[in-house]
Amino acid sequence: MPKRLKKIPHFESEKEEREFWQSVDSTEYVDFSKAIRGVSFPNLKLTSKPITIRMPLSLIDRLKIKANKMGVPYQALIKQILFQSLAQT
């Protein structure tokens, strides 16, 4: 008898969906044996845009040191700081 899969809930945001999938066993919701292999998405567009910004070398060095201590790439740390700063306004 095939395994009965749980219904995937509706998510209000990407954050909610990400937190859900990080906290459950996905094999209870998806039968990976039926997955289609080799699917490509050639028309996907980047959701981020590269920019150039001039910053003092000392600031970049401090960011890299802090990011290294946190175990994240320094550019990810810069984005996190910007998001947090904008959320406070």
Secondary structure, DSSP 8 states (H G I E B T S, - for coil): -----------SSHHHHHHHHHHS-GGGT--GGG--TT---TT---SS--------HHHHHHHHHHHHHHTS-HHHHHHHHHHHHHHT-
